[in-house]
């Protein structure tokens, strides 16, 4: 936009010079005058925007926020160097816990506002939800991973696709997946049990596991069956050094590759890869001939190729069933979400007319978000159990009582466990799986009493209200599942708990995720006891998920 403004001014000024000079022979060509005027004005305007506006003229200059800014990069370098993605945001919140909005500067001293009050979260996520859209920088950064799915869509298009997918993620449809969850969860328990037995260094059924690695494989296996209808068998890697070759897939004749390989590259990039990934939001970096870029491009292209092949294969299967008169039988027996959406896309269905590119985007988002965030949450649950033994004992006692009353329990029984419910919510409050959401105002508006002009960028960080001591008390950073039995009015606000976001863009897979997490935790607590390990771990940063790296716990086999 600045370039267009300066070009227009330069042309107008050049014409004015020609008119003033009249018939006199001009000393420079008009094109040269336009170029000189454009360069001078563009440089002057950029200097004003980068170094002057935010300090002296911005309507947000009086808002609280960090002051240790780099002269050009603002807080961008500090955010990259932080120990975790939400660390600095939480620090700013703790310095100003009672203000509605915090301001910080990023690349080229661009201003970013951060929601800090319950009301500001409500105004952005609910009241003005569709008056915001994803910033261009987010689209540039994430489109290779998310495609054109429901997460990326805006306005009426988002409403339409959300409605298309509502049936697939409804409570009744997700409940049909319970046998898959149970089967895969038992497999996870058996794999851990075998790993302890196979570990010749353990002491009578005691061993150490890397939580992120194990649970990522488990949730990827679950989502392979429940979303794609494909057995991925990643859990076999826990006990085997062999690489899994997802159904012998390869791309363009290149080496064998797997979903786990692809997501390891995407979610656990090297430091150079992370910097390139986030810098791409501001300036193009994907064209650089670097190994990190080549690996990332291969992973994302491989995922697209394999998922597109699955979509077409499933379409052909449904079409063949319709032609042979077996459609109703196939529809009744199908459980995976891909088949469900394709069946709903048939003429007369709620998803009729869904484009392949949108369906591909939905799958990319379900696969990435659905397995990674669940794995991270389960990892933090096990870490919390290992750290707070009294919490683990109480959870195990609650499950033991249920087992004694009803050995053949189903998910309704599990879902009714009050302490389990409190425990999962407490872990989600402390360790929000999604670290931030990003919005850009599509019009002028007011957010919690503060005027916000069009194009203002917001960061929405779930950890900020969920760790705010004015809402959750001075022990906000301590795990206490019992706090959910005595919520204050502020704590009971849906906008004080942002683990799944809120409003029309709330996580569509919330029911799915909660069912998966609870079933896995109940199975594991019945068979194992967890202990903390005196070994440091880190959290992937930069990152869009709270993904621990090297988080290990000691596991002991028990009999309940």
NUPAZA-926227 format. One record per residue (C-alpha): residue in three letters; residue number from 1; x, y, z. Coordinates in steps of 0.05 Angstrom, whole numbers, plus 5000, padded with zeros to 4 digits. Example, Ala and Ser with C-alpha at 12.3 -4.5 7.8 and 13.67 -1.06 7.14 Angstrom:
! residues 2
 type seq   px   py   pz
  ALA   1 5246 4910 5156
  SER   2 5273 4979 5143
//
This chain:
! residues 560
 type seq   px   py   pz
  UNK   1 5000 5000 5000
  UNK   2 5056 5049 5017
  UNK   3 5089 5036 4950
  UNK   4 5024 5051 4913
  UNK   5 5015 5116 4952
  UNK   6 5086 5138 4936
  UNK   7 5080 5120 4862
  UNK   8 5015 5160 4857
  UNK   9 5046 5220 4892
  UNK  10 5109 5216 4849
  UNK  11 5069 5214 4784
  UNK  12 5025 5273 4807
  UNK  13 5086 5313 4828
  UNK  14 5122 5298 4763
  UNK  15 5062 5322 4723
  UNK  16 5059 5385 4766
  UNK  17 5133 5398 4751
  UNK  18 5121 5390 4676
  UNK  19 5062 5440 4679
  UNK  20 5103 5490 4719
  UNK  21 5162 5485 4671
  UNK  22 5115 5499 4613
  UNK  23 5149 5497 4545
  UNK  24 5218 5499 4576
  UNK  25 5260 5438 4559
  UNK  26 5260 5395 4623
  UNK  27 5328 5380 4653
  UNK  28 5309 5308 4668
  UNK  29 5264 5257 4634
  UNK  30 5195 5250 4667
  UNK  31 5209 5177 4683
  UNK  32 5272 5196 4720
  UNK  33 5235 5249 4760
  UNK  34 5181 5198 4779
  UNK  35 5234 5148 4802
  UNK  36 5273 5199 4844
  UNK  37 5209 5226 4876
  UNK  38 5183 5155 4889
  UNK  39 5248 5132 4923
  UNK  40 5254 5194 4965
  UNK  41 5181 5193 4989
  UNK  42 5180 5117 5000
  UNK  43 5243 5121 5043
  UNK  44 5214 5180 5082
  UNK  45 5148 5144 5093
  UNK  46 5181 5080 5115
  UNK  47 5226 5119 5163
  UNK  48 5163 5151 5193
  UNK  49 5126 5084 5199
  UNK  50 5185 5045 5229
  UNK  51 5218 5096 5274
  UNK  52 5170 5154 5287
  UNK  53 5096 5132 5285
  UNK  54 5095 5081 5341
  UNK  55 5133 5128 5388
  UNK  56 5098 5194 5377
  UNK  57 5033 5186 5338
  UNK  58 5003 5118 5348
  UNK  59 4937 5116 5388
  UNK  60 4966 5056 5424
  UNK  61 5030 5089 5447
  UNK  62 5004 5097 5518
  UNK  63 4984 5024 5526
  UNK  64 5027 4983 5573
  UNK  65 5077 4934 5544
  UNK  66 5151 4915 5542
  UNK  67 5202 4970 5534
  UNK  68 5265 4929 5521
  UNK  69 5256 4934 5446
  UNK  70 5307 4924 5391
  UNK  71 5311 4988 5350
  UNK  72 5284 4952 5288
  UNK  73 5259 4883 5308
  UNK  74 5221 4904 5371
  UNK  75 5207 4840 5411
  UNK  76 5216 4792 5352
  UNK  77 5285 4769 5373
  UNK  78 5264 4763 5446
  UNK  79 5204 4720 5427
  UNK  80 5249 4674 5387
  UNK  81 5300 4668 5445
  UNK  82 5246 4656 5498
  UNK  83 5244 4588 5533
  UNK  84 5174 4575 5507
  UNK  85 5125 4609 5458
  UNK  86 5080 4640 5512
  UNK  87 5136 4657 5562
  UNK  88 5142 4732 5546
  UNK  89 5067 4741 5538
  UNK  90 5056 4713 5608
  UNK  91 5112 4757 5635
  UNK  92 5078 4819 5605
  UNK  93 5011 4797 5634
  UNK  94 5041 4788 5703
  UNK  95 5071 4858 5699
  UNK  96 5003 4888 5680
  UNK  97 4950 4836 5701
  UNK  98 4892 4886 5706
  UNK  99 4897 4921 5638
  UNK 100 4851 4901 5581
  UNK 101 4903 4904 5525
  UNK 102 4979 4902 5521
  UNK 103 5019 4929 5462
  UNK 104 5086 4903 5436
  UNK 105 5128 4917 5375
  UNK 106 5152 4865 5326
  UNK 107 5190 4865 5259
  UNK 108 5199 4936 5232
  UNK 109 5167 4962 5297
  UNK 110 5099 4938 5274
  UNK 111 5049 4945 5331
  UNK 112 5013 4884 5357
  UNK 113 4959 4885 5410
  UNK 114 4950 4827 5458
  UNK 115 4884 4811 5493
  UNK 116 4895 4811 5568
  UNK 117 4825 4815 5599
  UNK 118 4766 4768 5598
  UNK 119 4725 4822 5564
  UNK 120 4777 4834 5509
  UNK 121 4777 4759 5494
  UNK 122 4702 4760 5490
  UNK 123 4701 4821 5445
  UNK 124 4751 4791 5395
  UNK 125 4729 4718 5396
  UNK 126 4654 4725 5403
  UNK 127 4624 4795 5395
  UNK 128 4666 4816 5335
  UNK 129 4689 4747 5312
  UNK 130 4674 4756 5238
  UNK 131 4699 4827 5238
  UNK 132 4769 4798 5245
  UNK 133 4808 4755 5197
  UNK 134 4875 4719 5197
  UNK 135 4931 4769 5183
  UNK 136 4967 4763 5117
  UNK 137 5031 4744 5155
  UNK 138 4995 4684 5186
  UNK 139 4971 4661 5118
  UNK 140 5041 4665 5089
  UNK 141 5070 4627 5147
  UNK 142 5017 4572 5156
  UNK 143 4984 4559 5088
  UNK 144 5035 4505 5070
  UNK 145 5015 4466 5133
  UNK 146 4941 4482 5138
  UNK 147 4919 4490 5066
  UNK 148 4850 4520 5052
  UNK 149 4814 4485 5109
  UNK 150 4765 4511 5161
  UNK 151 4820 4542 5203
  UNK 152 4842 4586 5144
  UNK 153 4774 4606 5118
  UNK 154 4739 4671 5135
  UNK 155 4669 4700 5139
  UNK 156 4612 4665 5103
  UNK 157 4659 4613 5074
  UNK 158 4681 4594 5144
  UNK 159 4608 4590 5168
  UNK 160 4591 4546 5109
  UNK 161 4648 4497 5119
  UNK 162 4639 4496 5194
  UNK 163 4567 4475 5182
  UNK 164 4590 4422 5132
  UNK 165 4636 4391 5184
  UNK 166 4590 4398 5244
  UNK 167 4561 4328 5235
  UNK 168 4629 4295 5230
  UNK 169 4650 4324 5298
  UNK 170 4583 4319 5333
  UNK 171 4579 4282 5399
  UNK 172 4540 4225 5368
  UNK 173 4588 4214 5311
  UNK 174 4651 4219 5355
  UNK 175 4621 4169 5403
  UNK 176 4621 4119 5346
  UNK 177 4696 4123 5347
  UNK 178 4701 4097 5419
  UNK 179 4720 4026 5398
  UNK 180 4778 4054 5358
  UNK 181 4801 4097 5416
  UNK 182 4798 4038 5463
  UNK 183 4833 3990 5416
  UNK 184 4890 4039 5402
  UNK 185 4896 4058 5476
  UNK 186 4902 3985 5496
  UNK 187 4955 3978 5442
  UNK 188 4992 4037 5472
  UNK 189 4990 4005 5541
  UNK 190 5014 3938 5513
  UNK 191 5071 3973 5476
  UNK 192 5094 4008 5539
  UNK 193 5088 3942 5577
  UNK 194 5130 3906 5525
  UNK 195 5181 3963 5525
  UNK 196 5191 3955 5600
  UNK 197 5199 3880 5592
  UNK 198 5248 3888 5534
  UNK 199 5290 3939 5571
  UNK 200 5345 3897 5602
  UNK 201 5368 3957 5643
  UNK 202 5303 3965 5680
  UNK 203 5290 3942 5751
  UNK 204 5230 3895 5755
  UNK 205 5185 3930 5705
  UNK 206 5211 4000 5712
  UNK 207 5235 4041 5653
  UNK 208 5240 4111 5624
  UNK 209 5201 4137 5564
  UNK 210 5204 4201 5522
  UNK 211 5132 4224 5529
  UNK 212 5129 4268 5467
  UNK 213 5157 4213 5423
  UNK 214 5112 4157 5449
  UNK 215 5047 4196 5453
  UNK 216 5057 4230 5386
  UNK 217 5062 4161 5354
  UNK 218 5000 4138 5392
  UNK 219 4956 4197 5374
  UNK 220 4980 4195 5301
  UNK 221 4959 4122 5298
  UNK 222 4891 4140 5328
  UNK 223 4880 4197 5280
  UNK 224 4903 4154 5221
  UNK 225 4845 4106 5235
  UNK 226 4792 4156 5259
  UNK 227 4805 4210 5207
  UNK 228 4835 4173 5147
  UNK 229 4812 4102 5158
  UNK 230 4885 4079 5151
  UNK 231 4928 4038 5198
  UNK 232 4994 4076 5207
  UNK 233 5027 4030 5259
  UNK 234 5073 4083 5287
  UNK 235 5070 4051 5356
  UNK 236 5112 3993 5330
  UNK 237 5170 4042 5328
  UNK 238 5170 4047 5405
  UNK 239 5198 3976 5410
  UNK 240 5230 3971 5342
  UNK 241 5287 4009 5311
  UNK 242 5257 3999 5243
  UNK 243 5228 4058 5206
  UNK 244 5154 4051 5191
  UNK 245 5137 4055 5117
  UNK 246 5064 4079 5116
  UNK 247 5035 4032 5065
  UNK 248 5098 4035 5023
  UNK 249 5084 4108 5004
  UNK 250 5136 4147 4966
  UNK 251 5136 4212 4927
  UNK 252 5166 4220 4858
  UNK 253 5208 4158 4868
  UNK 254 5243 4188 4928
  UNK 255 5259 4151 4993
  UNK 256 5205 4118 5033
  UNK 257 5170 4166 5079
  UNK 258 5118 4166 5134
  UNK 259 5068 4213 5167
  UNK 260 5111 4211 5229
  UNK 261 5172 4232 5189
  UNK 262 5134 4289 5158
  UNK 263 5106 4316 5224
  UNK 264 5173 4309 5259
  UNK 265 5202 4356 5207
  UNK 266 5143 4405 5213
  UNK 267 5136 4406 5289
  UNK 268 5209 4395 5310
  UNK 269 5248 4436 5260
  UNK 270 5320 4455 5270
  UNK 271 5334 4525 5297
  UNK 272 5348 4550 5226
  UNK 273 5283 4518 5203
  UNK 274 5243 4553 5258
  UNK 275 5274 4620 5242
  UNK 276 5258 4611 5168
  UNK 277 5188 4589 5184
  UNK 278 5170 4649 5227
  UNK 279 5211 4700 5186
  UNK 280 5169 4678 5125
  UNK 281 5111 4715 5158
  UNK 282 5146 4781 5145
  UNK 283 5193 4770 5086
  UNK 284 5195 4712 5036
  UNK 285 5245 4659 5059
  UNK 286 5221 4595 5027
  UNK 287 5260 4608 4963
  UNK 288 5327 4605 4998
  UNK 289 5367 4544 4976
  UNK 290 5377 4516 5047
  UNK 291 5370 4445 5072
  UNK 292 5317 4465 5123
  UNK 293 5273 4494 5068
  UNK 294 5282 4432 5024
  UNK 295 5263 4386 5082
  UNK 296 5202 4428 5099
  UNK 297 5179 4431 5027
  UNK 298 5187 4356 5018
  UNK 299 5147 4342 5082
  UNK 300 5089 4388 5065
  UNK 301 5087 4366 4992
  UNK 302 5088 4292 5012
  UNK 303 5030 4303 5060
  UNK 304 4989 4337 5006
  UNK 305 5004 4283 4954
  UNK 306 4986 4226 5000
  UNK 307 4923 4259 5028
  UNK 308 4899 4279 4959
  UNK 309 4908 4206 4936
  UNK 310 4867 4182 4996
  UNK 311 4811 4232 4981
  UNK 312 4806 4208 4909
  UNK 313 4809 4135 4929
  UNK 314 4754 4144 4980
  UNK 315 4711 4183 4930
  UNK 316 4719 4126 4881
  UNK 317 4699 4076 4935
  UNK 318 4636 4114 4954
  UNK 319 4617 4124 4880
  UNK 320 4626 4050 4867
  UNK 321 4582 4033 4927
  UNK 322 4528 4079 4901
  UNK 323 4530 4047 4832
  UNK 324 4528 3977 4860
  UNK 325 4471 3992 4909
  UNK 326 4514 3980 4971
  UNK 327 4519 4053 4991
  UNK 328 4475 4049 5053
  UNK 329 4515 3989 5079
  UNK 330 4581 4025 5068
  UNK 331 4554 4089 5100
  UNK 332 4530 4051 5161
  UNK 333 4596 4015 5171
  UNK 334 4644 4074 5159
  UNK 335 4673 4107 5220
  UNK 336 4730 4150 5195
  UNK 337 4717 4224 5186
  UNK 338 4743 4226 5114
  UNK 339 4691 4176 5092
  UNK 340 4638 4212 5132
  UNK 341 4652 4280 5099
  UNK 342 4655 4249 5029
  UNK 343 4588 4214 5042
  UNK 344 4559 4280 5065
  UNK 345 4585 4312 5001
  UNK 346 4540 4268 4958
  UNK 347 4481 4303 4923
  UNK 348 4432 4328 4975
  UNK 349 4481 4322 5032
  UNK 350 4502 4380 5078
  UNK 351 4572 4381 5048
  UNK 352 4549 4377 4976
  UNK 353 4597 4413 4929
  UNK 354 4657 4415 4976
  UNK 355 4719 4427 4933
  UNK 356 4777 4378 4936
  UNK 357 4824 4434 4956
  UNK 358 4780 4450 5016
  UNK 359 4774 4378 5036
  UNK 360 4849 4371 5031
  UNK 361 4857 4432 5075
  UNK 362 4809 4403 5127
  UNK 363 4849 4338 5128
  UNK 364 4916 4375 5135
  UNK 365 4888 4413 5194
  UNK 366 4855 4353 5227
  UNK 367 4919 4312 5220
  UNK 368 4966 4366 5245
  UNK 369 4924 4396 5300
  UNK 370 4888 4333 5319
  UNK 371 4948 4289 5335
  UNK 372 5000 4341 5358
  UNK 373 4958 4379 5408
  UNK 374 4928 4316 5438
  UNK 375 4998 4285 5444
  UNK 376 5025 4348 5477
  UNK 377 4966 4350 5526
  UNK 378 4975 4277 5545
  UNK 379 5049 4289 5554
  UNK 380 5035 4347 5602
  UNK 381 4983 4304 5638
  UNK 382 5034 4250 5651
  UNK 383 5086 4302 5671
  UNK 384 5037 4331 5721
  UNK 385 5020 4262 5749
  UNK 386 5094 4246 5756
  UNK 387 5107 4313 5790
  UNK 388 5047 4313 5838
  UNK 389 5043 4242 5866
  UNK 390 4983 4261 5909
  UNK 391 4944 4280 5846
  UNK 392 4964 4214 5814
  UNK 393 4941 4175 5875
  UNK 394 4873 4209 5877
  UNK 395 4862 4199 5802
  UNK 396 4881 4125 5807
  UNK 397 4835 4115 5867
  UNK 398 4777 4146 5828
  UNK 399 4789 4099 5769
  UNK 400 4797 4039 5815
  UNK 401 4729 4053 5846
  UNK 402 4697 4057 5778
  UNK 403 4730 3992 5756
  UNK 404 4705 3957 5819
  UNK 405 4634 3982 5806
  UNK 406 4633 3971 5731
  UNK 407 4690 3930 5701
  UNK 408 4661 3936 5631
  UNK 409 4658 4012 5633
  UNK 410 4645 4055 5572
  UNK 411 4662 4127 5556
  UNK 412 4600 4154 5590
  UNK 413 4625 4124 5655
  UNK 414 4695 4153 5644
  UNK 415 4667 4221 5624
  UNK 416 4627 4224 5689
  UNK 417 4690 4219 5733
  UNK 418 4693 4286 5768
  UNK 419 4766 4286 5789
  UNK 420 4789 4263 5719
  UNK 421 4749 4320 5689
  UNK 422 4779 4370 5737
  UNK 423 4849 4342 5725
  UNK 424 4846 4347 5649
  UNK 425 4819 4418 5652
  UNK 426 4873 4438 5702
  UNK 427 4928 4411 5656
  UNK 428 4897 4447 5596
  UNK 429 4895 4511 5637
  UNK 430 4968 4506 5657
  UNK 431 4994 4480 5590
  UNK 432 4949 4507 5535
  UNK 433 4964 4463 5474
  UNK 434 4957 4520 5424
  UNK 435 5004 4577 5442
  UNK 436 4972 4635 5403
  UNK 437 4920 4656 5352
  UNK 438 4926 4716 5307
  UNK 439 4873 4764 5282
  UNK 440 4870 4828 5241
  UNK 441 4813 4878 5249
  UNK 442 4771 4883 5186
  UNK 443 4739 4949 5208
  UNK 444 4743 5003 5261
  UNK 445 4715 4978 5328
  UNK 446 4721 4982 5404
  UNK 447 4753 4925 5444
  UNK 448 4741 4928 5519
  UNK 449 4735 5004 5516
  UNK 450 4795 5016 5472
  UNK 451 4785 5043 5401
  UNK 452 4818 4997 5349
  UNK 453 4824 5021 5277
  UNK 454 4819 4975 5217
  UNK 455 4879 4930 5202
  UNK 456 4903 4928 5274
  UNK 457 4936 4861 5289
  UNK 458 4919 4822 5352
  UNK 459 4954 4764 5385
  UNK 460 4908 4720 5427
  UNK 461 4948 4679 5476
  UNK 462 4907 4627 5516
  UNK 463 4959 4624 5572
  UNK 464 4948 4697 5591
  UNK 465 4878 4692 5622
  UNK 466 4890 4621 5645
  UNK 467 4951 4641 5686
  UNK 468 4928 4710 5708
  UNK 469 4934 4714 5784
  UNK 470 4877 4764 5788
  UNK 471 4831 4710 5759
  UNK 472 4860 4645 5786
  UNK 473 4895 4669 5849
  UNK 474 4967 4673 5871
  UNK 475 4974 4597 5860
  UNK 476 4954 4604 5787
  UNK 477 5016 4566 5764
  UNK 478 5006 4508 5812
  UNK 479 4968 4445 5791
  UNK 480 4906 4439 5835
  UNK 481 4849 4400 5802
  UNK 482 4804 4415 5863
  UNK 483 4801 4489 5844
  UNK 484 4748 4469 5792
  UNK 485 4701 4450 5848
  UNK 486 4701 4521 5876
  UNK 487 4704 4568 5817
  UNK 488 4693 4642 5828
  UNK 489 4649 4681 5779
  UNK 490 4711 4706 5742
  UNK 491 4740 4635 5737
  UNK 492 4674 4607 5713
  UNK 493 4673 4654 5653
  UNK 494 4684 4614 5589
  UNK 495 4735 4668 5568
  UNK 496 4779 4653 5629
  UNK 497 4791 4583 5600
  UNK 498 4817 4588 5529
  UNK 499 4847 4519 5517
  UNK 500 4800 4507 5458
  UNK 501 4788 4581 5444
  UNK 502 4716 4608 5444
  UNK 503 4663 4636 5399
  UNK 504 4645 4614 5328
  UNK 505 4717 4594 5314
  UNK 506 4724 4549 5375
  UNK 507 4764 4485 5363
  UNK 508 4717 4440 5322
  UNK 509 4752 4378 5350
  UNK 510 4742 4392 5424
  UNK 511 4695 4333 5436
  UNK 512 4742 4287 5398
  UNK 513 4803 4311 5436
  UNK 514 4772 4306 5505
  UNK 515 4747 4235 5491
  UNK 516 4815 4213 5466
  UNK 517 4853 4244 5524
  UNK 518 4808 4215 5578
  UNK 519 4807 4145 5550
  UNK 520 4883 4143 5544
  UNK 521 4894 4170 5614
  UNK 522 4846 4120 5646
  UNK 523 4881 4062 5611
  UNK 524 4950 4086 5631
  UNK 525 4934 4101 5703
  UNK 526 4907 4031 5712
  UNK 527 4970 3998 5687
  UNK 528 5028 4044 5706
  UNK 529 5055 4091 5758
  UNK 530 5094 4152 5735
  UNK 531 5153 4186 5769
  UNK 532 5191 4248 5751
  UNK 533 5262 4244 5724
  UNK 534 5317 4292 5744
  UNK 535 5333 4311 5673
  UNK 536 5320 4379 5641
  UNK 537 5276 4386 5580
  UNK 538 5261 4443 5533
  UNK 539 5199 4469 5497
  UNK 540 5200 4478 5422
  UNK 541 5206 4552 5406
  UNK 542 5189 4585 5360
  UNK 543 5127 4542 5356
  UNK 544 5052 4544 5350
  UNK 545 5042 4488 5400
  UNK 546 5068 4477 5471
  UNK 547 5110 4417 5451
  UNK 548 5162 4392 5501
  UNK 549 5227 4363 5476
  UNK 550 5264 4310 5516
  UNK 551 5210 4306 5570
  UNK 552 5221 4238 5602
  UNK 553 5186 4202 5659
  UNK 554 5200 4138 5696
  UNK 555 5146 4086 5687
  UNK 556 5131 4029 5734
  UNK 557 5084 3971 5718
  UNK 558 5028 3961 5769
  UNK 559 4968 3915 5777
  UNK 560 4901 3947 5793
//
